[in-house]
Each structure stands twice: as structure tokens, then as C-alpha cells.
Amino acid sequence: MDTLTRMRAFIDVVEAEGFSAAARKIGRSKALLSKYV
């Protein structure tokens, strides 16, 4: 996975104020987002 994907995941988590909300927003699992961040 590239740096841009990781940065986008981090931004999504911050904007959504949590992993669960960000995961729902972008349609990915919490585990995957956690791995990216």
C-alpha cells in the first residue's frame, strides 16, 4: 500500500472522529483502517 492511501485513511479517521465512523464512511473494515494508520 502506498503512502497516499495511508495518509487518506488517517485523514478519514480524523474527520470522522473515530475508526468505526470512518470505516462506515468509506466502506472499509476497522481492521484495515487501523492497519493503514
Backbone as a printed PyTorch tensor [residue, N CA C, xyz], in Angstrom:
tensor([[[  0.8410,  -1.1680,   0.0000],
         [  0.0000,   0.0000,   0.0000],
         [  0.8850,   1.2300,   0.0000]],

        [[  0.4370,   2.2520,  -0.6390],
         [  1.2830,   3.4230,  -0.7950],
         [  1.0330,   4.4680,   0.2980]],

        [[  1.8990,   5.4260,   0.3340],
         [  1.8390,   6.4710,   1.3570],
         [  0.5620,   7.2900,   1.2480]],

        [[  0.1300,   7.5740,   0.0320],
         [ -1.0790,   8.3730,  -0.1650],
         [ -2.3080,   7.6690,   0.4120]],

        [[ -2.3900,   6.3680,   0.2360],
         [ -3.5020,   5.5960,   0.7940],
         [ -3.4980,   5.6750,   2.3130]],

        [[ -2.3300,   5.5570,   2.9080],
         [ -2.2070,   5.6450,   4.3690],
         [ -2.5900,   7.0350,   4.8740]],

        [[ -2.1480,   8.0610,   4.1660],
         [ -2.4790,   9.4320,   4.5700],
         [ -3.9780,   9.6860,   4.4640]],

        [[ -4.5890,   9.1920,   3.3860],
         [ -6.0310,   9.3810,   3.1950],
         [ -6.8080,   8.6720,   4.2980]],

        [[ -6.3680,   7.4970,   4.6750],
         [ -7.0170,   6.7520,   5.7550],
         [ -6.9200,   7.5280,   7.0620]],

        [[ -5.7540,   8.0870,   7.3510],
         [ -5.5680,   8.8780,   8.5680],
         [ -6.5030,  10.0830,   8.5720]],

        [[ -6.5820,  10.7820,   7.4640],
         [ -7.4590,  11.9510,   7.3570],
         [ -8.9130,  11.5490,   7.5510]],

        [[ -9.3250,  10.4470,   6.9510],
         [-10.7010,   9.9670,   7.1140],
         [-11.0150,   9.6770,   8.5750]],

        [[-10.0830,   9.0580,   9.2810],
         [-10.2950,   8.7380,  10.6970],
         [-10.4150,  10.0170,  11.5160]],

        [[ -9.5590,  10.9780,  11.2600],
         [ -9.6050,  12.2450,  12.0000],
         [-10.9090,  12.9800,  11.7220]],

        [[-11.2860,  13.0890,  10.4550],
         [-12.5100,  13.8050,  10.0940],
         [-13.7540,  13.1330,  10.6600]],

        [[-13.7590,  11.8140,  10.6940],
         [-14.9160,  11.0750,  11.1990],
         [-14.8820,  10.9310,  12.7180]],

        [[-13.7720,  11.3420,  13.3210],
         [-13.5860,  11.2830,  14.7760],
         [-13.6100,   9.8590,  15.3170]],

        [[-13.0940,   8.9280,  14.5380],
         [-13.0000,   7.5520,  15.0150],
         [-12.8960,   6.5550,  13.8760]],

        [[-12.3900,   5.3880,  14.2260],
         [-12.2020,   4.3410,  13.2250],
         [-13.5290,   3.7720,  12.7340]],

        [[-14.4760,   3.5700,  13.6400],
         [-15.7590,   2.9750,  13.2480],
         [-16.4960,   3.8580,  12.2560]],

        [[-16.5890,   5.1350,  12.5700],
         [-17.2980,   6.0620,  11.6870],
         [-16.5830,   6.1920,  10.3410]],

        [[-15.2740,   6.2390,  10.3720],
         [-14.5120,   6.3390,   9.1260],
         [-14.6880,   5.0830,   8.2790]],

        [[-14.6950,   3.9340,   8.9240],
         [-14.8760,   2.6760,   8.2010],
         [-16.2380,   2.6400,   7.5090]],

        [[-17.2700,   3.0760,   8.2160],
         [-18.6060,   3.1320,   7.6040],
         [-18.6230,   4.1210,   6.4460]],

        [[-17.9790,   5.2640,   6.6280],
         [-17.9720,   6.3230,   5.6180],
         [-17.3450,   5.8650,   4.3050]],

        [[-16.2280,   5.1470,   4.3950],
         [-15.5180,   4.7740,   3.1720],
         [-15.7270,   3.3210,   2.7540]],

        [[-16.4790,   2.5810,   3.5630],
         [-16.8010,   1.2080,   3.1910],
         [-15.6600,   0.2220,   3.3500]],

        [[-14.8270,   0.4410,   4.3540],
         [-13.7230,  -0.4740,   4.6570],
         [-13.8750,  -0.9730,   6.0840]],

        [[-13.1480,  -1.9920,   6.4280],
         [-13.2270,  -2.5170,   7.7890],
         [-12.3760,  -1.6730,   8.7400]],

        [[-12.7530,  -1.7220,  10.0260],
         [-11.9600,  -1.0200,  11.0390],
         [-10.5470,  -1.5790,  11.0850]],

        [[-10.4290,  -2.8780,  10.9360],
         [ -9.1120,  -3.5150,  10.9850],
         [ -8.2050,  -3.0050,   9.8640]],

        [[ -8.7680,  -2.8510,   8.6830],
         [ -7.9700,  -2.3680,   7.5600],
         [ -7.5400,  -0.9260,   7.7830]],

        [[ -8.4570,  -0.0960,   8.2510],
         [ -8.0950,   1.2950,   8.5390],
         [ -7.0240,   1.3670,   9.6040]],

        [[ -7.1650,   0.5620,  10.6180],
         [ -6.1720,   0.5290,  11.6890],
         [ -4.8100,   0.1330,  11.1360]],

        [[ -4.7900,  -0.8150,  10.2420],
         [ -3.5330,  -1.2530,   9.6260],
         [ -2.9200,  -0.1230,   8.7980]],

        [[ -3.7410,   0.5940,   8.0600],
         [ -3.2570,   1.7060,   7.2390],
         [ -2.6510,   2.8030,   8.0970]],

        [[ -3.3240,   3.1040,   9.2110],
         [ -2.8680,   4.2010,  10.0760],
         [ -1.6980,   3.7350,  10.8980]]])
